[in-house]
Amino acid sequence: MFTVIGRFASQAFAIMRIIMGLLFFFHGAQKILGFPPMQGMPPGGLPPIAVLAGWIELVGGLLIAVGLMTGLAAFICSGEMAVAFFIGHFGPAMSKGGTWAWNPLVNKGEDAVLYCFIFLYIAAHGAGIWSIDSVIRGRSATIATTS
């Protein structure tokens, strides 16, 4: 099979893992640390489920970015995003009687779906190169070849 950057697949995966982990960390930092300030923040702070989500995002995102306990962290973060989609996006759209409530473009849940499946892939794949997990296990990079 023809690939454009196949010989750099390990590096591309590592960059994706690091960036996705950092982006998720920033979501948690906004909820837990208050930086940057959230638009439309409800008075009195966040509800308990949002605080729990914030901690998962903060800690899980950091673990994924540095590649420590990556499989477990990514699996938990994937599950959090699945819950976020169904509780925060799909459910409210259904309660309004939306015919297209299942559609992430309509219910504004596209980010949750993307995070969910990217983290599920990371959980299945493992941390890869440039991670603490690979240093701990003493693994070398796997080279993708085409035949």
N, C-alpha and C positions, 0 to 999 in steps of 0.2 A: 504494500500500500504506500502510495506517495505521501510524504509528509513534508511540510515546509520547514519546520524547525525541530524535527523528531529527535535529533541528536542532543537537543537542549531541553528535552521533556522534563528531566529531573529538576533542572534549574527553574523552568517555567512553573512547575508545580510548587516549588519552594517559595517562589515570589508570590504566587497566588495565595498560598497558605498564610504567609506573613501579612500580606495586605488585607486579606479577609479577617484575620485575627485582630489586626489593628483597628479596622473599621468597626468591628463588633465591640472592641474595647472602648472606643470613643462613644458608642451608644450607651454603654454602661457608665462611663465617666460622666456623661450628661445627666443621667438619672441619679447616680449615687453621689458624685462629687459636685454636681451643679455647674459643671463647666463643659462646654459653653452653656449659658442659660437656655432653658427650654422655652419655646414659644407656647403661650397658652397654658402655662403651668397652673394646675388647680390650686386654690388657696388651701393652706394647711398641709401641703406636701402630697406625695404620691400615695396611692392606695397600696396596701401590702403586696398585692400580686405584682405591681410594677416595681416595687423595691426588690422583691425576689428576682424578677427578670433582670433588673439592673445589676445585681450581684453576679448572676450567671453570666451576663454580658461582659462585665468588668473582668472577672477572674477567668472565665472561659476564653474570652478573646485574647487575654494576655498569654494564657497557657498555649493556645493555638499558635499565636504569633511566634513565641520562642520555641515551640515544638516540645513541650514537656507534658507528658500524659495526654498526648494529642488525641489518640483514638477515643478515650473516655470523654475528654473535654468537648471534642467535636460532636460526639453522639448526644451529649446532654444539651449542647447549644442547638443542635438540629431539632431535638424534641421541643425545646423552648420555642423555637420559631414555628413549629407545627401547631403548638398550642396557641401561640400569638395569632396565627392566621385564622384558626377556627373560632377563637374567643373574640379577638379584636377586630377582625375584618369580615369573615364569612358570616358569623352569627348576627352581628348588627345589620348587615345588608339583608339577610334573610328575614329578620324581624320587621324590616321596612317593606317586605313583600316584593323584593327585587327579583325579577325574572332572571337576571344575569348575576345574581349574588355570588355564584361560584367563581365568576371570572375575576382573577386578581387585578386586572386593569380597571374593573368597575368598582370593586370593593377596597381598592388602595392597598392590597396585600401582596403586591408583586415583590417588594423587598423581602418580606417574610418568607415567601416561597423560595426565592433565590438563595437566601441564607440557609434555609432548611436543607435544600438539596446539595449545596456546595459543602456544607458541614457534614452531611451524610457521606458524601464522596470522600472527604478528608478522613472521616472515621474509618471507612473501609480501606482506604489506601495506606494510612499511617502518615507519620510526619515527613518522611523522606529526608533529603539532604538538608544541611544547614539547620539542624534541629538539635536540641538537647537530647531527645530520645535516641537519635542516631549516634551521638557521642557516648551515651551511657551503654548502649548495646554494642558499640564498636563495629557498627555496620558501615560498609563502604557503599558508594552510590551504585545503583543498578543502571546499566547501560541498555537503552532500548535499541534493538536492532530490527531491521526489516529483512525478510527473506523472499 
